[in-house]
Amino acid sequence: MKQREKIVPKAEGQVLEVGCGSGTNFRYYDASKVEHLYALEPSEVMVKKARREAGALGIGNHIEFLQTGAEAIPLEDDSIDTAVITFVLCTIPDWEASLREVRRVLKPDGKILFSEHGLAPDKGVAKWQRRIEPVWKPLGGGCHLTRDTEAMFAAAGFRLDGAETMYLPSTPKIAGFVSWGAAVPV
């Protein structure tokens, strides 16, 4: 939650949240900076939970839910100021197509605010991530421990801007290496 609290309040303008899940991030948006929030989520069950969360927070009328995957975002080109991606790139089956779509809908001066866990820089930890991932994925809803966030953004035509990394305290290192910051189109 502390990672989300670092990133989400920075969103501004027309905002797209990729993989809103049950609406965990909704409480962190700064209503004075967000003109409109598109909450994209493929799971019908999660959208129902997110709608309840938005209602409980009193912001249900300010969110437009898009029940679909990120591989085909139903928004116009160059229409989004900020995309928010928190702890979902590890599970998106086709992350390349998803990041291409995010790039398509981002305005030329837009940005992605992200916080993701992934491949650790320490060889020993990375070795264990690779060993455990085949068992971890089915238990963790398709979560990949070995996805390299920085490399994924670079491959999709983004550069990191002010990104930071750390191991989360009180989290096993195999699942606790996180990076967060902004990614901008190059």
OpenMM code with the backbone's topology and positions (N, CA, C; nanometers):
from openmm import Vec3, app, unit

residues = "MET LYS GLN ARG GLU LYS ILE VAL PRO LYS ALA GLU GLY GLN VAL LEU GLU VAL GLY CYS GLY SER GLY THR ASN PHE ARG TYR TYR ASP ALA SER LYS VAL GLU HIS LEU TYR ALA LEU GLU PRO SER GLU VAL MET VAL LYS LYS ALA ARG ARG GLU ALA GLY ALA LEU GLY ILE GLY ASN HIS ILE GLU PHE LEU GLN THR GLY ALA GLU ALA ILE PRO LEU GLU ASP ASP SER ILE ASP THR ALA VAL ILE THR PHE VAL LEU CYS THR ILE PRO ASP TRP GLU ALA SER LEU ARG GLU VAL ARG ARG VAL LEU LYS PRO ASP GLY LYS ILE LEU PHE SER GLU HIS GLY LEU ALA PRO ASP LYS GLY VAL ALA LYS TRP GLN ARG ARG ILE GLU PRO VAL TRP LYS PRO LEU GLY GLY GLY CYS HIS LEU THR ARG ASP THR GLU ALA MET PHE ALA ALA ALA GLY PHE ARG LEU ASP GLY ALA GLU THR MET TYR LEU PRO SER THR PRO LYS ILE ALA GLY PHE VAL SER TRP GLY ALA ALA VAL PRO VAL".split()
positions = [
    Vec3(0.0820, -0.1194, 0.0000),
    Vec3(0.0000, 0.0000, 0.0000),
    Vec3(0.0866, 0.1261, 0.0000),
    Vec3(0.2018, 0.1186, 0.0671),
    Vec3(0.2895, 0.2359, 0.0693),
    Vec3(0.3423, 0.2666, -0.0701),
    Vec3(0.3653, 0.1623, -0.1514),
    Vec3(0.4108, 0.1845, -0.2885),
    Vec3(0.3024, 0.2555, -0.3691),
    Vec3(0.1807, 0.2137, -0.3536),
    Vec3(0.0687, 0.2767, -0.4251),
    Vec3(0.0545, 0.4235, -0.3824),
    Vec3(0.0719, 0.4473, -0.2538),
    Vec3(0.0592, 0.5819, -0.1987),
    Vec3(0.1659, 0.6765, -0.2549),
    Vec3(0.2797, 0.6221, -0.2962),
    Vec3(0.3864, 0.7031, -0.3556),
    Vec3(0.3530, 0.7456, -0.4983),
    Vec3(0.2782, 0.6639, -0.5693),
    Vec3(0.2590, 0.6809, -0.7129),
    Vec3(0.1237, 0.7419, -0.7497),
    Vec3(0.0172, 0.6827, -0.7028),
    Vec3(-0.1179, 0.7161, -0.7500),
    Vec3(-0.1543, 0.8636, -0.7328),
    Vec3(-0.1207, 0.9298, -0.6227),
    Vec3(-0.1602, 1.0706, -0.6072),
    Vec3(-0.0989, 1.1640, -0.7123),
    Vec3(0.0001, 1.1176, -0.7862),
    Vec3(0.0641, 1.1995, -0.8891),
    Vec3(-0.0141, 1.1996, -1.0205),
    Vec3(-0.1141, 1.1140, -1.0328),
    Vec3(-0.1931, 1.1059, -1.1563),
    Vec3(-0.2710, 1.2351, -1.1764),
    Vec3(-0.2801, 1.2779, -1.3036),
    Vec3(-0.3512, 1.4013, -1.3331),
    Vec3(-0.4154, 1.3969, -1.4709),
    Vec3(-0.5169, 1.4806, -1.4879),
    Vec3(-0.5846, 1.4929, -1.6165),
    Vec3(-0.6754, 1.3744, -1.6448),
    Vec3(-0.6737, 1.3316, -1.7702),
    Vec3(-0.7469, 1.2123, -1.8131),
    Vec3(-0.6607, 1.0928, -1.7726),
    Vec3(-0.7127, 1.0071, -1.6846),
    Vec3(-0.6323, 0.8996, -1.6261),
    Vec3(-0.6899, 0.7639, -1.6647),
    Vec3(-0.6002, 0.6741, -1.7003),
    Vec3(-0.6351, 0.5345, -1.7264),
    Vec3(-0.5628, 0.4492, -1.6244),
    Vec3(-0.6384, 0.3749, -1.5449),
    Vec3(-0.5753, 0.2771, -1.4564),
    Vec3(-0.5865, 0.1407, -1.5218),
    Vec3(-0.4735, 0.0781, -1.5471),
    Vec3(-0.4686, -0.0537, -1.6101),
    Vec3(-0.4727, -0.1591, -1.5007),
    Vec3(-0.5759, -0.2440, -1.5062),
    Vec3(-0.5896, -0.3496, -1.4057),
    Vec3(-0.6299, -0.2940, -1.2711),
    Vec3(-0.7466, -0.2321, -1.2639),
    Vec3(-0.7876, -0.1685, -1.1380),
    Vec3(-0.8229, -0.2701, -1.0298),
    Vec3(-0.8406, -0.3969, -1.0676),
    Vec3(-0.8720, -0.4987, -0.9677),
    Vec3(-0.9950, -0.4613, -0.8868),
    Vec3(-0.9837, -0.4699, -0.7570),
    Vec3(-1.0974, -0.4415, -0.6683),
    Vec3(-1.1062, -0.2940, -0.6288),
    Vec3(-1.0274, -0.2089, -0.6933),
    Vec3(-1.0328, -0.0660, -0.6631),
    Vec3(-0.9387, -0.0218, -0.5530),
    Vec3(-0.8357, -0.0988, -0.5286),
    Vec3(-0.7412, -0.0692, -0.4214),
    Vec3(-0.6794, 0.0694, -0.4328),
    Vec3(-0.6540, 0.1152, -0.5555),
    Vec3(-0.5893, 0.2458, -0.5746),
    Vec3(-0.6840, 0.3637, -0.5622),
    Vec3(-0.8132, 0.3421, -0.5697),
    Vec3(-0.9080, 0.4530, -0.5798),
    Vec3(-0.8913, 0.5554, -0.4675),
    Vec3(-0.8648, 0.5113, -0.3488),
    Vec3(-0.8542, 0.6032, -0.2343),
    Vec3(-0.7339, 0.6969, -0.2444),
    Vec3(-0.6370, 0.6650, -0.3318),
    Vec3(-0.5148, 0.7445, -0.3401),
    Vec3(-0.5178, 0.8530, -0.4477),
    Vec3(-0.6188, 0.8512, -0.5347),
    Vec3(-0.6255, 0.9553, -0.6376),
    Vec3(-0.6579, 1.0899, -0.5758),
    Vec3(-0.5955, 1.1947, -0.6270),
    Vec3(-0.6205, 1.3311, -0.5827),
    Vec3(-0.7297, 1.3885, -0.6733),
    Vec3(-0.8507, 1.3992, -0.6216),
    Vec3(-0.9658, 1.4431, -0.7010),
    Vec3(-0.9463, 1.5818, -0.7612),
    Vec3(-0.8628, 1.6637, -0.7002),
    Vec3(-0.8396, 1.7983, -0.7538),
    Vec3(-0.7517, 1.7955, -0.8796),
    Vec3(-0.6849, 1.6822, -0.9053),
    Vec3(-0.5962, 1.6728, -1.0218),
    Vec3(-0.6503, 1.5809, -1.1317),
    Vec3(-0.7443, 1.4945, -1.0987),
    Vec3(-0.7961, 1.3974, -1.1953),
    Vec3(-0.9263, 1.4483, -1.2549),
    Vec3(-0.9257, 1.4690, -1.3886),
    Vec3(-1.0471, 1.5138, -1.4578),
    Vec3(-1.1436, 1.3982, -1.4792),
    Vec3(-1.0897, 1.2841, -1.5179),
    Vec3(-1.1723, 1.1655, -1.5450),
    Vec3(-1.0857, 1.0422, -1.5244),
    Vec3(-1.1427, 0.9389, -1.4645),
    Vec3(-1.0700, 0.8146, -1.4404),
    Vec3(-1.1375, 0.7009, -1.5161),
    Vec3(-1.0604, 0.6382, -1.6048),
    Vec3(-1.1028, 0.5161, -1.6721),
    Vec3(-1.0391, 0.4009, -1.5963),
    Vec3(-1.1196, 0.3104, -1.5447),
    Vec3(-1.0693, 0.1968, -1.4674),
    Vec3(-1.0856, 0.0711, -1.5529),
    Vec3(-0.9753, 0.0215, -1.6059),
    Vec3(-0.9760, -0.0935, -1.6945),
    Vec3(-0.9501, -0.2208, -1.6148),
    Vec3(-1.0345, -0.3211, -1.6353),
    Vec3(-1.0213, -0.4474, -1.5623),
    Vec3(-1.0955, -0.5561, -1.6402),
    Vec3(-1.0277, -0.6661, -1.6747),
    Vec3(-1.0945, -0.7715, -1.7519),
    Vec3(-1.1899, -0.8600, -1.6713),
    Vec3(-1.1702, -0.8699, -1.5429),
    Vec3(-1.2496, -0.9614, -1.4606),
    Vec3(-1.3819, -0.8991, -1.4164),
    Vec3(-1.4917, -0.9628, -1.4511),
    Vec3(-1.6248, -0.9145, -1.4105),
    Vec3(-1.6378, -0.9111, -1.2583),
    Vec3(-1.5854, -1.0129, -1.1925),
    Vec3(-1.5912, -1.0189, -1.0458),
    Vec3(-1.5171, -0.8999, -0.9846),
    Vec3(-1.3997, -0.8699, -1.0374),
    Vec3(-1.3218, -0.7575, -0.9839),
    Vec3(-1.3885, -0.6241, -1.0131),
    Vec3(-1.4488, -0.6103, -1.1307),
    Vec3(-1.5182, -0.4851, -1.1618),
    Vec3(-1.6319, -0.4620, -1.0622),
    Vec3(-1.7044, -0.5670, -1.0279),
    Vec3(-1.8118, -0.5533, -0.9282),
    Vec3(-1.7560, -0.5068, -0.7942),
    Vec3(-1.6438, -0.5657, -0.7537),
    Vec3(-1.5805, -0.5244, -0.6279),
    Vec3(-1.5327, -0.3797, -0.6364),
    Vec3(-1.4751, -0.3421, -0.7508),
    Vec3(-1.4253, -0.2054, -0.7689),
    Vec3(-1.5403, -0.1051, -0.7668),
    Vec3(-1.6524, -0.1410, -0.8261),
    Vec3(-1.7700, -0.0523, -0.8223),
    Vec3(-1.8165, -0.0306, -0.6774),
    Vec3(-1.8160, -0.1401, -0.5984),
    Vec3(-1.8539, -0.1274, -0.4570),
    Vec3(-1.7565, -0.0366, -0.3822),
    Vec3(-1.6268, -0.0548, -0.4089),
    Vec3(-1.5252, 0.0286, -0.3437),
    Vec3(-1.5441, 0.1749, -0.3822),
    Vec3(-1.5669, 0.2016, -0.5106),
    Vec3(-1.5881, 0.3391, -0.5568),
    Vec3(-1.7119, 0.3988, -0.4901),
    Vec3(-1.8177, 0.3191, -0.4778),
    Vec3(-1.9390, 0.3658, -0.4107),
    Vec3(-1.9142, 0.3972, -0.2647),
    Vec3(-1.8414, 0.3110, -0.1973),
    Vec3(-1.8108, 0.3313, -0.0556),
    Vec3(-1.7280, 0.4582, -0.0346),
    Vec3(-1.6427, 0.4901, -0.1329),
    Vec3(-1.5602, 0.6106, -0.1237),
    Vec3(-1.6340, 0.7350, -0.1724),
    Vec3(-1.7547, 0.7152, -0.2281),
    Vec3(-1.8328, 0.8281, -0.2778),
    Vec3(-1.7834, 0.8836, -0.4103),
    Vec3(-1.7112, 0.8016, -0.4882),
    Vec3(-1.6569, 0.8499, -0.6154),
    Vec3(-1.7073, 0.7682, -0.7349),
    Vec3(-1.8094, 0.6881, -0.7123),
    Vec3(-1.8605, 0.6007, -0.8170),
    Vec3(-1.9026, 0.6722, -0.9435),
    Vec3(-1.9521, 0.7946, -0.9324),
    Vec3(-1.9958, 0.8707, -1.0500),
    Vec3(-1.8801, 0.9311, -1.1273),
    Vec3(-1.7598, 0.9232, -1.0736),
    Vec3(-1.6438, 0.9856, -1.1369),
    Vec3(-1.5509, 0.8843, -1.2049),
    Vec3(-1.5941, 0.7600, -1.2091),
    Vec3(-1.5114, 0.6546, -1.2678),
    Vec3(-1.5885, 0.5870, -1.3794),
    Vec3(-1.5227, 0.5694, -1.4927),
    Vec3(-1.5801, 0.4949, -1.6045),
    Vec3(-1.5084, 0.3603, -1.6118),
    Vec3(-1.5830, 0.2538, -1.5920),
    Vec3(-1.5238, 0.1202, -1.5927),
    Vec3(-1.5192, 0.0648, -1.7339),
    Vec3(-1.4059, 0.0088, -1.7699),
    Vec3(-1.3848, -0.0553, -1.8992),
    Vec3(-1.3540, -0.2013, -1.8707),
    Vec3(-1.4520, -0.2877, -1.8896),
    Vec3(-1.4313, -0.4296, -1.8593),
    Vec3(-1.3712, -0.4995, -1.9812),
    Vec3(-1.2406, -0.4951, -1.9876),
    Vec3(-1.1661, -0.5535, -2.0981),
    Vec3(-1.0196, -0.5651, -2.0566),
    Vec3(-0.9436, -0.6366, -2.1367),
    Vec3(-0.8004, -0.6464, -2.1137),
    Vec3(-0.7277, -0.5264, -2.1723),
    Vec3(-0.6044, -0.5104, -2.1339),
    Vec3(-0.5251, -0.3965, -2.1800),
    Vec3(-0.4704, -0.4164, -2.3209),
    Vec3(-0.4898, -0.5338, -2.3782),
    Vec3(-0.4373, -0.5607, -2.5119),
    Vec3(-0.5155, -0.4871, -2.6212),
    Vec3(-0.6345, -0.4394, -2.5893),
    Vec3(-0.7174, -0.3633, -2.6835),
    Vec3(-0.7988, -0.2614, -2.6041),
    Vec3(-0.7403, -0.1477, -2.5760),
    Vec3(-0.8029, -0.0456, -2.4915),
    Vec3(-0.9032, 0.0351, -2.5753),
    Vec3(-1.0288, 0.0383, -2.5341),
    Vec3(-1.1313, 0.1066, -2.6127),
    Vec3(-1.1351, 0.2586, -2.5901),
    Vec3(-1.0209, 0.3225, -2.6142),
    Vec3(-1.0103, 0.4679, -2.6030),
    Vec3(-0.9424, 0.5226, -2.7282),
    Vec3(-0.9623, 0.6498, -2.7536),
    Vec3(-0.9040, 0.7161, -2.8702),
    Vec3(-0.7518, 0.7302, -2.8547),
    Vec3(-0.6832, 0.7371, -2.9674),
    Vec3(-0.5400, 0.7669, -2.9684),
    Vec3(-0.5166, 0.9008, -2.8976),
    Vec3(-0.4042, 0.9128, -2.8299),
    Vec3(-0.3603, 1.0398, -2.7705),
    Vec3(-0.4673, 1.1047, -2.6821),
    Vec3(-0.5352, 1.0246, -2.5998),
    Vec3(-0.6446, 1.0780, -2.5183),
    Vec3(-0.6175, 1.0765, -2.3677),
    Vec3(-0.5074, 1.0159, -2.3263),
    Vec3(-0.4802, 0.9959, -2.1832),
    Vec3(-0.3558, 1.0741, -2.1406),
    Vec3(-0.3689, 1.1459, -2.0302),
    Vec3(-0.2548, 1.2199, -1.9752),
    Vec3(-0.1669, 1.1299, -1.8892),
    Vec3(-0.2302, 1.0451, -1.8074),
    Vec3(-0.1574, 0.9604, -1.7131),
    Vec3(-0.2162, 0.8199, -1.7152),
    Vec3(-0.1297, 0.7214, -1.7296),
    Vec3(-0.1707, 0.5826, -1.7100),
    Vec3(-0.1109, 0.5369, -1.5772),
    Vec3(-0.1888, 0.4648, -1.5003),
    Vec3(-0.1434, 0.4130, -1.3710),
    Vec3(-0.1395, 0.2615, -1.3810),
    Vec3(-0.0226, 0.2053, -1.3519),
    Vec3(-0.0035, 0.0601, -1.3582),
    Vec3(0.0653, 0.0179, -1.2287),
    Vec3(-0.0084, -0.0487, -1.1406),
    Vec3(0.0500, -0.0922, -1.0142),
    Vec3(0.0288, -0.2413, -0.9944),
    Vec3(0.1370, -0.3124, -0.9907),
    Vec3(0.1397, -0.4554, -0.9599),
    Vec3(0.0482, -0.5377, -1.0507),
    Vec3(0.0493, -0.5047, -1.1805),
    Vec3(-0.0279, -0.5836, -1.2767),
    Vec3(0.0543, -0.6329, -1.3950),
    Vec3(0.1660, -0.5698, -1.4251),
    Vec3(0.2458, -0.6141, -1.5403),
    Vec3(0.2962, -0.7572, -1.5235),
    Vec3(0.3060, -0.8013, -1.4006),
    Vec3(0.3525, -0.9375, -1.3756),
    Vec3(0.2504, -1.0421, -1.4192),
    Vec3(0.1233, -1.0037, -1.4295),
    Vec3(0.0194, -1.1020, -1.4607),
    Vec3(-0.0420, -1.0873, -1.5993),
    Vec3(-0.0246, -0.9740, -1.6649),
    Vec3(-0.0850, -0.9546, -1.7973),
    Vec3(-0.0224, -1.0538, -1.8945),
    Vec3(-0.1051, -1.1402, -1.9572),
    Vec3(-0.0495, -1.2422, -2.0474),
    Vec3(0.0330, -1.1830, -2.1620),
    Vec3(-0.0185, -1.0806, -2.2297),
    Vec3(0.0531, -1.0208, -2.3417),
    Vec3(0.0934, -0.8785, -2.3040),
    Vec3(0.1975, -0.8695, -2.2236),
    Vec3(0.2389, -0.7372, -2.1751),
    Vec3(0.2867, -0.6480, -2.2897),
    Vec3(0.3458, -0.7071, -2.3956),
    Vec3(0.3934, -0.6249, -2.5084),
    Vec3(0.2766, -0.5519, -2.5740),
    Vec3(0.1700, -0.6256, -2.6067),
    Vec3(0.0525, -0.5636, -2.6689),
    Vec3(-0.0106, -0.4616, -2.5750),
    Vec3(-0.0128, -0.4922, -2.4467),
    Vec3(-0.0731, -0.4016, -2.3490),
    Vec3(0.0033, -0.2697, -2.3410),
    Vec3(0.1351, -0.2760, -2.3349),
    Vec3(0.2129, -0.1522, -2.3290),
    Vec3(0.2070, -0.0757, -2.4612),
    Vec3(0.1954, -0.1458, -2.5742),
    Vec3(0.1754, -0.0772, -2.7029),
    Vec3(0.0437, -0.0001, -2.7011),
    Vec3(-0.0605, -0.0622, -2.6454),
    Vec3(-0.1905, 0.0031, -2.6371),
    Vec3(-0.1853, 0.1239, -2.5434),
    Vec3(-0.1182, 0.1098, -2.4323),
    Vec3(-0.1049, 0.2237, -2.3411),
    Vec3(-0.0316, 0.3371, -2.4130),
    Vec3(0.0713, 0.3036, -2.4860),
    Vec3(0.1451, 0.4063, -2.5604),
    Vec3(0.0543, 0.4737, -2.6639),
    Vec3(-0.0304, 0.3954, -2.7289),
    Vec3(-0.1215, 0.4493, -2.8304),
    Vec3(-0.2181, 0.5516, -2.7692),
    Vec3(-0.2726, 0.5209, -2.6526),
    Vec3(-0.3727, 0.6106, -2.5940),
    Vec3(-0.3114, 0.7270, -2.5171),
    Vec3(-0.1834, 0.7186, -2.4834),
    Vec3(-0.1169, 0.8293, -2.4133),
    Vec3(-0.0961, 0.9484, -2.5068),
    Vec3(-0.1183, 1.0665, -2.4535),
    Vec3(-0.0836, 1.1879, -2.5270),
    Vec3(0.0682, 1.1915, -2.5425),
    Vec3(0.1195, 1.2637, -2.6433),
    Vec3(0.2659, 1.2681, -2.6636),
    Vec3(0.3442, 1.3102, -2.5387),
    Vec3(0.2852, 1.3956, -2.4558),
    Vec3(0.3521, 1.4379, -2.3325),
    Vec3(0.2992, 1.3626, -2.2102),
    Vec3(0.2292, 1.2523, -2.2336),
    Vec3(0.1733, 1.1730, -2.1241),
    Vec3(0.2786, 1.0889, -2.0546),
    Vec3(0.2358, 1.0217, -1.9481),
    Vec3(0.3299, 0.9400, -1.8708),
    Vec3(0.2574, 0.8222, -1.8090),
    Vec3(0.3354, 0.7210, -1.7793),
    Vec3(0.2875, 0.6076, -1.7014),
    Vec3(0.3452, 0.6230, -1.5617),
    Vec3(0.2605, 0.6140, -1.4621),
    Vec3(0.3063, 0.6042, -1.3234),
    Vec3(0.2959, 0.4570, -1.2861),
    Vec3(0.4032, 0.4011, -1.2356),
    Vec3(0.4031, 0.2571, -1.2118),
    Vec3(0.4687, 0.2207, -1.0797),
    Vec3(0.4280, 0.1070, -1.0302),
    Vec3(0.4961, 0.0378, -0.9214),
    Vec3(0.4769, -0.1105, -0.9500),
    Vec3(0.5860, -0.1803, -0.9676),
    Vec3(0.5811, -0.3207, -1.0078),
    Vec3(0.6877, -0.4001, -0.9340),
    Vec3(0.6589, -0.5277, -0.9147),
    Vec3(0.7634, -0.6153, -0.8620),
    Vec3(0.8166, -0.6982, -0.9785),
    Vec3(0.9361, -0.7507, -0.9624),
    Vec3(0.9907, -0.8281, -1.0733),
    Vec3(1.1285, -0.8827, -1.0456),
    Vec3(1.1992, -0.9058, -1.1543),
    Vec3(1.3297, -0.9700, -1.1512),
    Vec3(1.4281, -0.8916, -1.0637),
    Vec3(1.4837, -0.9596, -0.9670),
    Vec3(1.5789, -0.8971, -0.8751),
    Vec3(1.7152, -0.8811, -0.9426),
    Vec3(1.7901, -0.7788, -0.9050),
    Vec3(1.9234, -0.7582, -0.9619),
    Vec3(2.0284, -0.8517, -0.9026),
    Vec3(1.9992, -0.9086, -0.7873),
    Vec3(2.0944, -0.9981, -0.7214),
    Vec3(2.0853, -1.1366, -0.7843),
    Vec3(2.1985, -1.1873, -0.8312),
    Vec3(2.1997, -1.3150, -0.9040),
    Vec3(2.1414, -1.4300, -0.8230),
    Vec3(2.1724, -1.4358, -0.6947),
    Vec3(2.1210, -1.5437, -0.6106),
    Vec3(1.9694, -1.5396, -0.5969),
    Vec3(1.9161, -1.4198, -0.5783),
    Vec3(1.7700, -1.4047, -0.5672),
    Vec3(1.7053, -1.4369, -0.7018),
    Vec3(1.7626, -1.3858, -0.8108),
    Vec3(1.7076, -1.4104, -0.9444),
    Vec3(1.7071, -1.5598, -0.9776),
    Vec3(1.8106, -1.6304, -0.9323),
    Vec3(1.8163, -1.7758, -0.9558),
    Vec3(1.6969, -1.8441, -0.8892),
    Vec3(1.6673, -1.8035, -0.7661),
    Vec3(1.5530, -1.8621, -0.6950),
    Vec3(1.4211, -1.8189, -0.7568),
    Vec3(1.4137, -1.6965, -0.8066),
    Vec3(1.2920, -1.6529, -0.8743),
    Vec3(1.2633, -1.7428, -0.9958),
    Vec3(1.3669, -1.7726, -1.0721),
    Vec3(1.3497, -1.8582, -1.1904),
    Vec3(1.3086, -2.0004, -1.1510),
    Vec3(1.3643, -2.0497, -1.0428),
    Vec3(1.3296, -2.1848, -0.9969),
    Vec3(1.1859, -2.1933, -0.9459),
    Vec3(1.1432, -2.0919, -0.8739),
    Vec3(1.0127, -2.0947, -0.8081),
    Vec3(0.8992, -2.0530, -0.9021),
    Vec3(0.9293, -1.9730, -1.0030),
    Vec3(0.8240, -1.9178, -1.0882),
    Vec3(0.7276, -2.0217, -1.1479),
    Vec3(0.7721, -2.1380, -1.1951),
    Vec3(0.6757, -2.2337, -1.2513),
    Vec3(0.5677, -2.2786, -1.1514),
    Vec3(0.6025, -2.2833, -1.0247),
    Vec3(0.5046, -2.3195, -0.9219),
    Vec3(0.4260, -2.1955, -0.8784),
    Vec3(0.4941, -2.0832, -0.8716),
    Vec3(0.4353, -1.9579, -0.8259),
    Vec3(0.3239, -1.9093, -0.9181),
    Vec3(0.3458, -1.9174, -1.0513),
    Vec3(0.2490, -1.8622, -1.1475),
    Vec3(0.1078, -1.9157, -1.1281),
    Vec3(0.0875, -2.0474, -1.1221),
    Vec3(-0.0509, -2.0941, -1.1054),
    Vec3(-0.1105, -2.0579, -0.9691),
    Vec3(-0.0254, -2.0498, -0.8668),
    Vec3(-0.0743, -2.0138, -0.7331),
    Vec3(-0.1007, -1.8640, -0.7209),
    Vec3(-0.0257, -1.7832, -0.7979),
    Vec3(-0.0340, -1.6370, -0.7885),
    Vec3(-0.1124, -1.5724, -0.9008),
    Vec3(-0.2068, -1.6444, -0.9597),
    Vec3(-0.2912, -1.5844, -1.0626),
    Vec3(-0.2173, -1.5456, -1.1888),
    Vec3(-0.1125, -1.6201, -1.2219),
    Vec3(-0.0355, -1.5916, -1.3431),
    Vec3(0.0806, -1.4970, -1.3213),
    Vec3(0.1113, -1.4664, -1.1970),
    Vec3(0.2192, -1.3732, -1.1639),
    Vec3(0.3552, -1.4299, -1.2025),
    Vec3(0.4286, -1.3527, -1.2807),
    Vec3(0.5663, -1.3866, -1.3191),
    Vec3(0.6627, -1.3142, -1.2251),
    Vec3(0.7487, -1.3878, -1.1612),
    Vec3(0.8472, -1.3274, -1.0711),
    Vec3(0.9662, -1.2685, -1.1467),
    Vec3(0.9867, -1.3121, -1.2709),
    Vec3(1.1102, -1.2797, -1.3419),
    Vec3(1.0932, -1.1754, -1.4514),
    Vec3(0.9842, -1.1068, -1.4545),
    Vec3(0.9694, -1.0006, -1.5546),
    Vec3(1.0510, -0.8794, -1.5110),
    Vec3(1.1266, -0.8259, -1.6055),
    Vec3(1.2155, -0.7125, -1.5813),
    Vec3(1.1417, -0.5851, -1.6213),
    Vec3(1.0931, -0.5117, -1.5251),
    Vec3(1.0096, -0.3949, -1.5500),
    Vec3(1.0780, -0.2930, -1.6401),
    Vec3(1.2014, -0.2587, -1.6108),
    Vec3(1.2720, -0.1586, -1.6908),
    Vec3(1.2877, -0.2053, -1.8346),
    Vec3(1.3244, -0.3315, -1.8543),
    Vec3(1.3403, -0.3856, -1.9894),
    Vec3(1.2074, -0.3885, -2.0644),
    Vec3(1.0988, -0.4173, -1.9935),
    Vec3(0.9666, -0.4196, -2.0568),
    Vec3(0.9294, -0.2805, -2.1077),
    Vec3(0.9495, -0.1803, -2.0255),
    Vec3(0.9178, -0.0442, -2.0690),
    Vec3(1.0068, -0.0025, -2.1863),
    Vec3(1.1340, -0.0347, -2.1795),
    Vec3(1.2257, 0.0002, -2.2888),
    Vec3(1.1826, -0.0667, -2.4193),
    Vec3(1.1463, -0.1934, -2.4130),
    Vec3(1.1030, -0.2663, -2.5322),
    Vec3(0.9762, -0.2071, -2.5925),
    Vec3(0.8941, -0.1421, -2.5097),
    Vec3(0.7688, -0.0822, -2.5565),
    Vec3(0.7857, 0.0647, -2.5970),
    Vec3(0.9089, 0.1159, -2.5934),
    Vec3(0.9338, 0.2530, -2.6375),
    Vec3(0.9190, 0.3587, -2.5310),
    Vec3(0.9471, 0.3205, -2.4062),
    Vec3(0.9425, 0.4151, -2.2948),
    Vec3(1.0798, 0.4235, -2.2300),
    Vec3(1.1053, 0.5343, -2.1643),
    Vec3(1.2232, 0.5454, -2.0789),
    Vec3(1.1754, 0.5790, -1.9389),
    Vec3(1.2483, 0.5285, -1.8408),
    Vec3(1.2119, 0.5558, -1.7020),
    Vec3(1.2569, 0.6959, -1.6641),
    Vec3(1.1761, 0.7626, -1.5857),
    Vec3(1.2040, 0.8982, -1.5421),
    Vec3(1.1903, 0.9022, -1.3900),
    Vec3(1.3014, 0.9072, -1.3210),
    Vec3(1.2984, 0.9142, -1.1756),
    Vec3(1.2580, 0.7849, -1.1080),
    Vec3(1.2913, 0.6723, -1.1679),
    Vec3(1.2531, 0.5439, -1.1090),
    Vec3(1.3437, 0.5096, -0.9910),
    Vec3(1.2852, 0.4400, -0.8956),
    Vec3(1.3577, 0.3932, -0.7781),
    Vec3(1.3311, 0.2449, -0.7597),
    Vec3(1.4182, 0.1792, -0.6855),
    Vec3(1.4022, 0.0360, -0.6592),
    Vec3(1.4357, 0.0060, -0.5136),
    Vec3(1.3830, -0.1060, -0.4667),
    Vec3(1.4155, -0.1533, -0.3322),
    Vec3(1.3541, -0.2915, -0.3126),
    Vec3(1.3990, -0.3599, -0.2092),
    Vec3(1.3306, -0.4797, -0.1625),
    Vec3(1.2304, -0.4343, -0.0573),
    Vec3(1.1065, -0.4792, -0.0700),
    Vec3(1.0058, -0.4443, 0.0284),
    Vec3(1.0401, -0.5087, 0.1629),
    Vec3(1.0296, -0.4332, 0.2705),
    Vec3(1.0544, -0.4923, 0.4020),
    Vec3(0.9467, -0.5958, 0.4346),
    Vec3(0.9818, -0.6932, 0.5116),
    Vec3(0.8893, -0.7982, 0.5565),
    Vec3(0.8267, -0.8762, 0.4407),
    Vec3(0.8975, -0.8833, 0.3285),
    Vec3(0.8515, -0.9580, 0.2113),
    Vec3(0.9667, -1.0452, 0.1646),
    Vec3(0.9399, -1.1715, 0.1328),
    Vec3(1.0486, -1.2548, 0.0810),
    Vec3(1.1107, -1.1899, -0.0432),
    Vec3(1.2423, -1.1929, -0.0521),
    Vec3(1.3116, -1.1252, -0.1614),
    Vec3(1.2673, -1.1754, -0.2983),
    Vec3(1.2272, -1.3012, -0.3090),
    Vec3(1.1866, -1.3529, -0.4398),
    Vec3(1.0634, -1.2808, -0.4949),
    Vec3(0.9823, -1.2233, -0.4071),
    Vec3(0.8627, -1.1519, -0.4512),
    Vec3(0.8666, -1.0049, -0.4135),
    Vec3(0.9755, -0.9604, -0.3524),
    Vec3(0.9764, -0.8274, -0.2941),
    Vec3(1.0618, -0.7229, -0.3606),
    Vec3(1.1222, -0.7538, -0.4780),
    Vec3(1.1999, -0.6486, -0.5446),
    Vec3(1.1034, -0.5643, -0.6265),
    Vec3(1.0942, -0.4354, -0.5935),
    Vec3(1.0007, -0.3461, -0.6620),
    Vec3(1.0729, -0.2281, -0.7246),
    Vec3(1.0106, -0.1767, -0.8303),
    Vec3(1.0552, -0.0518, -0.8900),
    Vec3(0.9322, 0.0361, -0.9057),
    Vec3(0.9519, 0.1664, -0.8981),
    Vec3(0.8408, 0.2585, -0.9116),
    Vec3(0.8921, 0.3908, -0.9660),
    Vec3(0.8010, 0.4649, -1.0241),
    Vec3(0.8349, 0.5939, -1.0814),
    Vec3(0.7472, 0.6240, -1.2008),
    Vec3(0.8057, 0.6901, -1.2992),
    Vec3(0.7334, 0.7268, -1.4208),
    Vec3(0.8061, 0.6697, -1.5409),
    Vec3(0.7287, 0.6407, -1.6436),
    Vec3(0.7825, 0.5994, -1.7733),
    Vec3(0.7206, 0.6929, -1.8773),
    Vec3(0.8048, 0.7464, -1.9636),
    Vec3(0.7577, 0.8409, -2.0655),
    Vec3(0.7961, 0.7890, -2.2034),
    Vec3(0.7120, 0.8188, -2.3045),
    Vec3(0.7447, 0.7746, -2.4407),
    Vec3(0.8729, 0.8388, -2.4904),
    Vec3(0.9496, 0.7614, -2.5664),
    Vec3(1.0720, 0.8159, -2.6287),
    Vec3(1.0496, 0.8370, -2.7775),
] * unit.nanometer
topology = app.Topology()
chain = topology.addChain("A")
for resn in residues:
    res = topology.addResidue(resn, chain)
    for name in ("N", "CA", "C"):
        topology.addAtom(name, app.Element.getBySymbol(name[0]), res)
